[in-house]
Amino acid sequence: MNHTFIDRYFESQRTLLGLESIDKHDVNSLFTYLNNLHSTADKLKELFDCNIKDFPEFKLLRIIRNYFHHVGDVDDVRMLVSIEENVYFDRVQHLIIPFETFAKSVKSFIDNAMVPESNRQYEKKLNFVKKEMASISGCYSYNEDLLNNMKIFCNKPSLKLDGEVYELGCDLFRFIFNVTNLIAEKCQKIDELACKPIIKELGNEFSVSNNINQIDMYCTPNKVPITTTQGMVYAKKVELVI
């Protein structure tokens, strides 16, 4: 077997995040990548009993994929990290979707997973949702805020930054980077996949040990960037949009 699903995964990941294409937005890249990620997880489990589905970053991306696939569009924007004094990022680029879209993806997952309180499966479903949300919180520190303010975040959350209104964004780069390292490391340990040229070309840097931590940005208290759909904004004055 050629196991072409691995080639499709890494090719779609390169198309999505390759620096050479950062100025050439492809409307299909994120959708293609998320579908290939979904397929890769299924085939790794089916063919090699290799499970990546419990990885928090995978769960988060799967929620977005399912929303994209079954509910609504997911727009994205890519850009290089801007270099600012006294600010350090553990990455070189952003892949940002509207925070509204992320919130709606989580809400869709919860709505589809739950049953009416009168249903005898209610407690079981509720515990499942709580477990999945706790898992996602392992890679995304604002998930509790999202769950407590779902209605607000599902309605184009925005802030006025230095007098200009910006829609809030959610950066997916770290999640994709980390899950790609996981898949690469798993493939390198499976003989049938380790011999594939696309795996041999990856190099040792594709390792979970190189994953980006949840805290992936360091700054001074007076210079805190805010993620928007137009990139990171360093605002001196932050106001609510009424």
Backbone as CSV, one residue per row, in Angstrom:
resi,resn,N_x,N_y,N_z,CA_x,CA_y,CA_z,C_x,C_y,C_z
1,MET,0.830,-1.207,0.000,0.000,0.000,0.000,0.866,1.258,0.000
2,ASN,0.410,2.270,-0.718,1.164,3.522,-0.799,0.902,4.466,0.370
3,HIS,-0.230,4.262,1.053,-0.602,5.138,2.173,-0.533,6.611,1.772
4,THR,-1.195,6.905,0.668,-1.165,8.255,0.103,-1.800,9.288,1.023
5,PHE,-2.598,8.852,1.978,-3.236,9.807,2.893,-2.195,10.628,3.656
6,ILE,-1.021,10.032,3.911,0.045,10.765,4.598,0.605,11.859,3.695
7,ASP,0.783,11.540,2.418,1.247,12.556,1.459,0.250,13.699,1.375
8,ARG,-1.036,13.344,1.313,-2.067,14.381,1.224,-2.046,15.283,2.453
9,TYR,-1.853,14.671,3.619,-1.836,15.488,4.837,-0.693,16.501,4.798
10,PHE,0.520,16.022,4.579,1.666,16.928,4.648,1.694,17.919,3.491
11,GLU,1.212,17.512,2.324,1.125,18.459,1.210,0.117,19.560,1.518
12,SER,-1.010,19.206,2.113,-2.015,20.224,2.438,-1.529,21.125,3.568
13,GLN,-0.747,20.570,4.491,-0.192,21.388,5.571,0.818,22.387,5.019
14,ARG,1.636,21.958,4.067,2.609,22.863,3.449,1.916,23.937,2.631
15,THR,0.875,23.550,1.915,0.119,24.529,1.134,-0.507,25.575,2.045
16,LEU,-0.973,25.129,3.199,-1.635,26.038,4.135,-0.652,26.960,4.837
17,LEU,0.499,26.431,5.258,1.402,27.201,6.114,2.769,27.496,5.512
18,GLY,3.042,27.036,4.293,4.334,27.311,3.677,4.577,28.807,3.535
19,LEU,5.739,29.275,3.981,6.022,30.714,3.950,6.068,31.265,2.533
20,GLU,6.394,30.407,1.576,6.478,30.874,0.192,5.114,31.264,-0.368
21,SER,4.037,30.808,0.262,2.695,31.106,-0.248,1.917,32.057,0.653
22,ILE,2.599,32.705,1.592,1.886,33.499,2.586,1.172,34.699,1.974
23,ASP,1.653,35.188,0.850,1.004,36.329,0.190,0.002,35.897,-0.877
24,LYS,-0.206,34.577,-1.017,-1.116,34.064,-2.047,-2.235,33.275,-1.369
25,HIS,-3.241,33.982,-0.927,-4.324,33.323,-0.188,-5.100,32.372,-1.087
26,ASP,-5.285,31.153,-0.615,-6.058,30.133,-1.324,-7.293,29.835,-0.490
27,VAL,-8.460,30.117,-1.044,-9.702,29.978,-0.285,-9.978,28.528,0.120
28,ASN,-9.331,27.575,-0.555,-9.581,26.155,-0.271,-8.587,25.523,0.704
29,SER,-7.495,26.213,1.016,-6.389,25.578,1.746,-6.781,25.082,3.128
30,LEU,-7.465,25.916,3.904,-7.821,25.510,5.264,-8.829,24.368,5.246
31,PHE,-9.830,24.458,4.379,-10.844,23.408,4.271,-10.199,22.081,3.880
32,THR,-9.301,22.127,2.898,-8.612,20.916,2.446,-7.761,20.329,3.563
33,TYR,-7.028,21.194,4.249,-6.175,20.720,5.344,-6.995,20.035,6.435
34,LEU,-8.061,20.679,6.877,-8.867,20.119,7.967,-9.483,18.776,7.590
35,ASN,-9.911,18.639,6.348,-10.455,17.353,5.898,-9.370,16.278,5.841
36,ASN,-8.170,16.655,5.392,-7.070,15.691,5.360,-6.632,15.299,6.767
37,LEU,-6.680,16.242,7.696,-6.373,15.925,9.093,-7.372,14.902,9.633
38,HIS,-8.628,15.126,9.367,-9.700,14.224,9.811,-9.491,12.819,9.233
39,SER,-9.208,12.759,7.941,-8.990,11.478,7.266,-7.739,10.775,7.785
40,THR,-6.681,11.543,8.018,-5.428,10.969,8.512,-5.614,10.330,9.881
41,ALA,-6.348,11.001,10.750,-6.606,10.442,12.086,-7.365,9.122,11.981
42,ASP,-8.362,9.078,11.110,-9.141,7.843,10.929,-8.266,6.703,10.425
43,LYS,-7.440,6.996,9.420,-6.635,5.939,8.797,-5.492,5.483,9.698
44,LEU,-4.889,6.389,10.451,-3.844,5.977,11.390,-4.402,5.005,12.426
45,LYS,-5.599,5.281,12.883,-6.233,4.405,13.873,-6.635,3.071,13.252
46,GLU,-7.241,3.140,12.071,-7.750,1.935,11.409,-6.631,1.003,10.961
47,LEU,-5.580,1.566,10.373,-4.528,0.751,9.768,-3.405,0.379,10.730
48,PHE,-3.124,1.275,11.692,-1.947,1.060,12.547,-2.255,1.126,14.046
49,ASP,-3.534,1.210,14.382,-3.930,1.348,15.789,-3.168,2.490,16.462
50,CYS,-3.014,3.569,15.717,-2.302,4.760,16.188,-3.331,5.862,16.423
51,ASN,-3.511,6.243,17.669,-4.581,7.176,18.029,-4.044,8.584,18.274
52,ILE,-4.474,9.544,17.449,-4.133,10.948,17.699,-5.380,11.744,18.091
53,LYS,-6.506,11.052,18.202,-7.778,11.758,18.401,-7.968,12.287,19.820
54,ASP,-7.130,11.849,20.760,-7.221,12.357,22.125,-6.336,13.579,22.351
55,PHE,-5.573,13.958,21.352,-4.680,15.112,21.439,-5.528,16.385,21.458
56,PRO,-5.381,17.270,22.455,-6.252,18.456,22.561,-6.313,19.308,21.301
57,GLU,-5.154,19.520,20.662,-5.150,20.333,19.450,-5.957,19.684,18.335
58,PHE,-5.885,18.349,18.250,-6.694,17.666,17.240,-8.171,17.855,17.516
59,LYS,-8.580,17.717,18.768,-9.992,17.873,19.120,-10.497,19.263,18.755
60,LEU,-9.678,20.273,19.037,-10.082,21.643,18.719,-10.243,21.831,17.210
61,LEU,-9.260,21.355,16.447,-9.327,21.500,14.993,-10.468,20.676,14.401
62,ARG,-10.772,19.538,14.998,-11.892,18.720,14.510,-13.218,19.456,14.701
63,ILE,-13.363,20.161,15.810,-14.579,20.935,16.049,-14.756,21.991,14.966
64,ILE,-13.663,22.663,14.611,-13.730,23.674,13.547,-14.008,23.008,12.210
65,ARG,-13.369,21.871,11.958,-13.587,21.142,10.706,-15.040,20.746,10.554
66,ASN,-15.648,20.231,11.608,-17.040,19.788,11.524,-17.989,20.955,11.286
67,TYR,-17.700,22.099,11.891,-18.505,23.297,11.625,-18.353,23.703,10.160
68,PHE,-17.119,23.713,9.678,-16.805,24.072,8.291,-17.512,23.119,7.333
69,HIS,-17.493,21.840,7.658,-18.013,20.800,6.768,-19.537,20.749,6.755
70,HIS,-20.161,21.011,7.907,-21.603,20.786,8.035,-22.439,22.043,8.235
71,VAL,-21.829,23.150,8.688,-22.639,24.299,9.099,-22.369,25.554,8.281
72,GLY,-21.184,26.118,8.400,-20.926,27.402,7.746,-19.486,27.556,7.305
73,ASP,-19.203,28.655,6.622,-17.859,28.922,6.120,-16.919,29.333,7.250
74,VAL,-15.637,29.105,7.021,-14.592,29.540,7.944,-13.583,30.345,7.138
75,ASP,-13.631,31.655,7.277,-12.679,32.521,6.582,-11.388,32.591,7.386
76,ASP,-10.268,32.724,6.699,-8.989,32.806,7.395,-8.086,33.837,6.741
77,VAL,-7.136,34.318,7.513,-6.146,35.258,7.006,-4.786,34.842,7.555
78,ARG,-3.762,34.902,6.696,-2.399,34.562,7.100,-1.538,35.805,7.037
79,MET,-0.595,35.898,7.968,0.340,37.016,7.943,1.547,36.676,8.802
80,LEU,2.661,37.320,8.491,3.857,37.143,9.296,3.693,37.845,10.638
81,VAL,4.360,37.327,11.652,4.361,37.979,12.960,5.098,39.305,12.841
82,SER,4.486,40.364,13.304,5.135,41.677,13.271,6.124,41.780,14.426
83,ILE,7.267,42.349,14.142,8.316,42.486,15.147,8.100,43.777,15.925
84,GLU,7.868,43.634,17.217,7.645,44.786,18.083,8.646,44.746,19.241
85,GLU,9.051,45.910,19.697,9.982,45.984,20.811,9.344,45.403,22.074
86,ASN,10.113,44.603,22.801,9.678,43.992,24.065,8.532,42.993,23.886
87,VAL,8.391,42.436,22.689,7.394,41.396,22.431,8.081,40.233,21.717
88,TYR,7.839,39.008,22.190,8.452,37.830,21.571,7.399,36.752,21.345
89,PHE,7.353,36.226,20.112,6.446,35.129,19.765,7.250,33.862,19.477
90,ASP,6.689,32.705,19.859,7.299,31.406,19.552,6.856,30.906,18.179
91,ARG,6.707,31.773,17.224,6.272,31.404,15.870,6.594,32.558,14.938
92,VAL,6.488,32.315,13.648,6.824,33.355,12.675,5.609,33.838,11.894
93,GLN,4.468,33.158,12.039,3.286,33.579,11.295,2.007,33.300,12.080
94,HIS,0.929,33.938,11.616,-0.401,33.739,12.184,-1.320,33.137,11.121
95,LEU,-2.266,32.325,11.553,-3.373,31.869,10.709,-4.640,32.137,11.523
96,ILE,-5.307,33.222,11.217,-6.377,33.736,12.073,-7.745,33.550,11.429
97,ILE,-8.686,33.049,12.238,-10.093,33.001,11.839,-10.868,33.915,12.788
98,PRO,-12.055,34.377,12.404,-12.850,35.190,13.326,-13.150,34.412,14.612
99,PHE,-13.034,35.081,15.755,-13.359,34.408,17.011,-14.824,33.980,17.031
100,GLU,-15.665,34.745,16.350,-17.080,34.380,16.227,-17.226,32.987,15.625
101,THR,-16.432,32.697,14.601,-16.496,31.391,13.946,-16.064,30.282,14.896
102,PHE,-14.995,30.537,15.642,-14.550,29.541,16.616,-15.628,29.296,17.666
103,ALA,-16.232,30.371,18.159,-17.294,30.242,19.162,-18.479,29.454,18.613
104,LYS,-18.868,29.753,17.383,-19.993,29.041,16.770,-19.654,27.564,16.541
105,SER,-18.387,27.282,16.276,-17.964,25.889,16.107,-18.124,25.116,17.410
106,VAL,-17.696,25.731,18.505,-17.828,25.088,19.815,-19.298,24.920,20.180
107,LYS,-20.090,25.950,19.926,-21.526,25.881,20.225,-22.201,24.781,19.411
108,SER,-21.836,24.663,18.139,-22.406,23.626,17.279,-22.059,22.236,17.810
109,PHE,-20.813,22.068,18.245,-20.401,20.783,18.821,-21.248,20.441,20.044
110,ILE,-21.406,21.416,20.944,-22.172,21.183,22.170,-23.638,20.887,21.849
111,ASP,-24.222,21.685,20.957,-25.633,21.492,20.597,-25.877,20.114,19.996
112,ASN,-24.951,19.666,19.147,-25.112,18.360,18.502,-24.881,17.200,19.469
113,ALA,-24.037,17.433,20.471,-23.706,16.356,21.409,-24.766,16.169,22.486
114,MET,-25.474,17.243,22.810,-26.410,17.194,23.936,-27.795,16.679,23.529
115,VAL,-28.541,16.260,24.537,-29.934,15.815,24.385,-30.759,16.569,25.427
116,PRO,-32.089,16.581,25.298,-32.923,17.257,26.305,-32.669,16.704,27.708
117,GLU,-32.832,17.551,28.707,-32.566,17.161,30.088,-33.443,15.995,30.534
118,SER,-34.589,15.847,29.899,-35.499,14.750,30.249,-35.035,13.398,29.708
119,ASN,-34.098,13.430,28.767,-33.587,12.196,28.168,-32.703,11.449,29.174
120,ARG,-32.818,10.127,29.220,-32.041,9.349,30.186,-30.539,9.370,29.881
121,GLN,-30.184,9.795,28.656,-28.778,9.899,28.271,-28.185,11.267,28.619
122,TYR,-28.984,12.126,29.223,-28.560,13.514,29.446,-27.260,13.606,30.251
123,GLU,-27.173,12.937,31.384,-25.983,13.026,32.235,-24.747,12.489,31.519
124,LYS,-24.939,11.411,30.780,-23.824,10.829,30.029,-23.324,11.805,28.972
125,LYS,-24.245,12.423,28.241,-23.870,13.391,27.211,-23.214,14.619,27.833
126,LEU,-23.768,15.077,28.950,-23.215,16.247,29.627,-21.792,15.991,30.095
127,ASN,-21.547,14.824,30.646,-20.199,14.475,31.102,-19.230,14.389,29.930
128,PHE,-19.713,13.877,28.793,-18.873,13.813,27.597,-18.472,15.212,27.144
129,VAL,-19.431,16.119,27.080,-19.145,17.491,26.655,-18.166,18.159,27.622
130,LYS,-18.389,17.977,28.913,-17.486,18.564,29.910,-16.066,18.033,29.751
131,LYS,-15.957,16.737,29.477,-14.646,16.118,29.292,-13.950,16.679,28.057
132,GLU,-14.689,16.834,26.964,-14.101,17.362,25.732,-13.685,18.820,25.906
133,MET,-14.505,19.604,26.584,-14.170,21.009,26.805,-12.955,21.150,27.723
134,ALA,-12.857,20.281,28.723,-11.691,20.301,29.607,-10.427,19.942,28.837
135,SER,-10.557,19.000,27.904,-9.416,18.596,27.088,-8.945,19.743,26.207
136,ILE,-9.881,20.413,25.563,-9.536,21.541,24.699,-8.876,22.656,25.501
137,SER,-9.330,22.837,26.732,-8.740,23.870,27.591,-7.261,23.610,27.846
138,GLY,-6.826,22.369,27.595,-5.422,22.042,27.750,-4.528,22.712,26.728
139,CYS,-5.112,23.181,25.639,-4.310,23.868,24.622,-4.817,25.271,24.334
140,TYR,-5.933,25.651,24.984,-6.537,26.954,24.704,-7.043,27.550,26.009
141,SER,-6.337,28.534,26.536,-6.573,29.008,27.897,-7.843,29.823,28.069
142,TYR,-8.463,30.299,26.969,-9.645,31.147,27.089,-10.955,30.371,26.936
143,ASN,-10.893,29.055,26.942,-12.098,28.279,26.653,-13.179,28.459,27.721
144,GLU,-12.785,28.605,28.973,-13.775,28.804,30.037,-14.506,30.131,29.849
145,ASP,-13.756,31.179,29.467,-14.392,32.471,29.192,-15.394,32.341,28.054
146,LEU,-15.019,31.571,27.035,-15.919,31.357,25.902,-17.200,30.665,26.351
147,LEU,-17.075,29.613,27.126,-18.245,28.849,27.556,-19.175,29.682,28.435
148,ASN,-18.599,30.580,29.216,-19.401,31.416,30.115,-20.031,32.610,29.413
149,ASN,-19.560,32.916,28.210,-20.062,34.092,27.479,-20.361,33.734,26.027
150,MET,-20.945,32.561,25.821,-21.146,32.029,24.474,-21.954,32.971,23.590
151,LYS,-23.028,33.537,24.111,-23.898,34.402,23.309,-23.138,35.607,22.785
152,ILE,-22.309,36.205,23.628,-21.528,37.378,23.224,-20.523,36.999,22.146
153,PHE,-19.804,35.899,22.355,-18.749,35.520,21.421,-19.288,34.995,20.093
154,CYS,-20.538,34.577,20.058,-21.142,34.110,18.805,-21.752,35.256,18.002
155,ASN,-21.580,36.469,18.469,-22.176,37.633,17.811,-21.107,38.666,17.470
156,LYS,-20.157,38.267,16.640,-19.088,39.138,16.135,-18.436,39.958,17.247
157,PRO,-17.784,39.315,18.197,-17.146,40.041,19.296,-16.080,41.007,18.784
158,SER,-16.122,42.225,19.275,-15.228,43.275,18.793,-14.800,44.167,19.948
159,LEU,-13.706,44.873,19.748,-13.225,45.867,20.698,-12.841,47.129,19.942
160,LYS,-12.944,48.249,20.623,-12.463,49.506,20.057,-11.041,49.718,20.567
161,LEU,-10.093,49.678,19.655,-8.683,49.778,19.992,-8.125,51.078,19.441
162,ASP,-7.730,51.952,20.343,-7.249,53.285,19.959,-8.232,53.983,19.034
163,GLY,-9.524,53.817,19.340,-10.571,54.522,18.614,-11.104,53.823,17.386
164,GLU,-10.506,52.685,17.000,-10.953,51.950,15.810,-11.506,50.589,16.218
165,VAL,-12.631,50.198,15.616,-13.277,48.931,15.964,-12.613,47.772,15.216
166,TYR,-12.235,46.735,15.954,-11.632,45.532,15.387,-12.432,44.315,15.832
167,GLU,-12.651,43.398,14.889,-13.276,42.120,15.233,-12.215,41.193,15.811
168,LEU,-12.526,40.518,16.904,-11.565,39.630,17.545,-11.318,38.380,16.699
169,GLY,-10.104,37.853,16.800,-9.729,36.682,16.017,-9.201,35.554,16.882
170,CYS,-9.057,34.395,16.278,-8.513,33.202,16.934,-7.399,32.652,16.042
171,ASP,-6.201,32.553,16.579,-5.044,32.118,15.797,-4.906,30.593,15.857
172,LEU,-4.991,29.945,14.706,-4.926,28.482,14.635,-3.521,27.947,14.404
173,PHE,-2.546,28.820,14.162,-1.229,28.350,13.749,-0.642,27.342,14.732
174,ARG,-0.658,27.670,16.013,-0.033,26.796,17.016,-0.671,25.413,17.031
175,PHE,-1.992,25.344,16.883,-2.686,24.054,16.921,-2.271,23.182,15.738
176,ILE,-2.190,23.793,14.556,-1.805,23.048,13.355,-0.341,22.631,13.431
177,PHE,0.513,23.537,13.878,1.936,23.245,14.036,2.136,22.059,14.982
178,ASN,1.463,22.087,16.119,1.652,21.042,17.127,1.109,19.689,16.681
179,VAL,-0.063,19.677,16.063,-0.631,18.395,15.638,0.177,17.817,14.473
180,THR,0.781,18.670,13.663,1.648,18.190,12.581,2.892,17.522,13.150
181,ASN,3.474,18.104,14.183,4.619,17.470,14.841,4.236,16.112,15.423
182,LEU,3.047,16.023,15.993,2.573,14.751,16.547,2.444,13.695,15.455
183,ILE,1.810,14.062,14.340,1.623,13.112,13.240,2.968,12.682,12.673
184,ALA,3.882,13.633,12.516,5.211,13.310,11.995,5.923,12.317,12.909
185,GLU,5.866,12.568,14.197,6.537,11.688,15.161,5.923,10.288,15.151
186,LYS,4.603,10.215,15.044,3.941,8.909,14.970,4.362,8.163,13.704
187,CYS,4.405,8.880,12.582,4.776,8.250,11.309,6.212,7.743,11.333
188,GLN,7.104,8.486,11.985,8.506,8.087,12.055,8.702,6.802,12.855
189,LYS,7.704,6.432,13.658,7.792,5.223,14.482,7.040,4.037,13.874
190,ILE,6.399,4.261,12.724,5.665,3.195,12.035,6.445,2.829,10.772
191,ASP,6.965,1.617,10.696,7.875,1.224,9.619,7.300,1.493,8.236
192,GLU,6.023,1.158,8.043,5.405,1.319,6.719,5.308,2.781,6.290
193,LEU,5.335,3.691,7.257,5.234,5.120,6.951,6.583,5.826,7.024
194,ALA,7.459,5.356,7.894,8.765,5.995,8.077,9.602,5.965,6.808
195,CYS,9.352,4.977,5.937,10.136,4.846,4.708,9.632,5.739,3.576
196,LYS,8.503,6.383,3.772,7.955,7.237,2.723,8.833,8.481,2.553
197,PRO,9.117,8.890,1.307,9.969,10.064,1.071,9.506,11.308,1.817
198,ILE,8.193,11.534,1.872,7.699,12.758,2.503,7.984,12.766,4.008
199,ILE,8.088,11.581,4.622,8.434,11.494,6.044,9.942,11.635,6.229
200,LYS,10.720,11.018,5.355,12.177,11.128,5.439,12.643,12.570,5.281
201,GLU,11.913,13.347,4.491,12.304,14.735,4.230,12.016,15.676,5.396
202,LEU,11.243,15.234,6.361,10.792,16.141,7.418,11.914,16.620,8.328
203,GLY,12.811,15.736,8.682,13.880,16.132,9.594,13.470,15.997,11.054
204,ASN,14.459,16.132,11.935,14.231,15.927,13.368,13.444,17.043,14.023
205,GLU,13.330,18.187,13.345,12.608,19.309,13.964,11.110,19.041,14.085
206,PHE,10.600,18.082,13.294,9.186,17.711,13.393,9.030,16.719,14.546
207,SER,8.963,17.250,15.746,8.905,16.440,16.959,8.022,17.133,17.988
208,VAL,7.303,16.337,18.761,6.451,16.900,19.812,7.275,17.713,20.802
209,SER,8.547,17.365,20.953,9.414,18.118,21.871,9.600,19.561,21.420
210,ASN,9.311,19.839,20.152,9.425,21.201,19.622,8.080,21.917,19.557
211,ASN,7.049,21.318,20.130,5.732,21.950,20.088,5.733,23.297,20.800
212,ILE,4.854,24.171,20.342,4.718,25.506,20.920,3.824,25.419,22.151
213,ASN,4.281,25.990,23.244,3.522,25.951,24.490,2.271,26.819,24.415
214,GLN,1.343,26.562,25.352,0.109,27.343,25.399,0.409,28.827,25.577
215,ILE,1.380,29.142,26.426,1.863,30.525,26.525,2.969,30.670,25.494
216,ASP,2.640,31.274,24.367,3.576,31.333,23.235,3.957,32.757,22.875
217,MET,3.681,33.688,23.780,3.990,35.084,23.530,4.407,35.733,24.846
218,TYR,5.470,36.517,24.783,5.981,37.190,25.972,6.067,38.683,25.687
219,CYS,5.615,39.481,26.652,5.591,40.925,26.425,5.639,41.653,27.762
220,THR,5.799,42.955,27.701,5.752,43.781,28.899,4.303,44.159,29.189
221,PRO,3.962,44.470,30.441,2.563,44.771,30.794,1.952,45.920,30.004
222,ASN,2.782,46.851,29.559,2.252,48.011,28.830,2.204,47.791,27.317
223,LYS,2.485,46.550,26.889,2.468,46.278,25.447,1.925,44.873,25.210
224,VAL,0.613,44.732,25.358,-0.039,43.431,25.208,-0.810,43.393,23.889
225,PRO,-0.440,42.492,22.962,-1.141,42.423,21.678,-2.508,41.767,21.810
226,ILE,-3.455,42.220,21.021,-4.801,41.655,20.973,-5.007,41.048,19.593
227,THR,-5.441,39.785,19.549,-5.636,39.094,18.275,-6.932,39.555,17.626
228,THR,-6.810,40.106,16.415,-7.976,40.539,15.648,-7.926,39.888,14.271
229,THR,-8.991,40.046,13.514,-9.018,39.479,12.162,-8.112,40.250,11.209
230,GLN,-7.528,41.347,11.692,-6.556,42.105,10.899,-5.138,41.915,11.414
231,GLY,-4.972,40.979,12.321,-3.658,40.724,12.892,-3.587,41.158,14.341
232,MET,-2.378,41.193,14.872,-2.170,41.593,16.258,-2.153,43.115,16.351
233,VAL,-2.906,43.638,17.306,-2.993,45.086,17.497,-2.459,45.427,18.886
234,TYR,-1.534,46.380,18.922,-0.946,46.839,20.181,-1.595,48.170,20.534
235,ALA,-2.657,48.100,21.314,-3.461,49.296,21.582,-3.097,49.921,22.925
236,LYS,-3.066,51.235,22.936,-2.856,51.965,24.184,-4.179,52.156,24.921
237,LYS,-5.278,52.209,24.158,-6.593,52.403,24.756,-7.538,51.322,24.245
238,VAL,-8.135,50.564,25.162,-9.046,49.474,24.813,-10.425,49.782,25.388
239,GLU,-11.449,49.759,24.503,-12.809,50.056,24.934,-13.763,48.987,24.422
240,LEU,-14.843,48.771,25.171,-15.898,47.879,24.710,-16.685,48.535,23.589
241,VAL,-17.181,47.723,22.666,-18.044,48.224,21.597,-19.483,48.074,22.063
242,ILE,-20.168,49.187,22.212,-21.545,49.168,22.712,-22.533,49.232,21.554
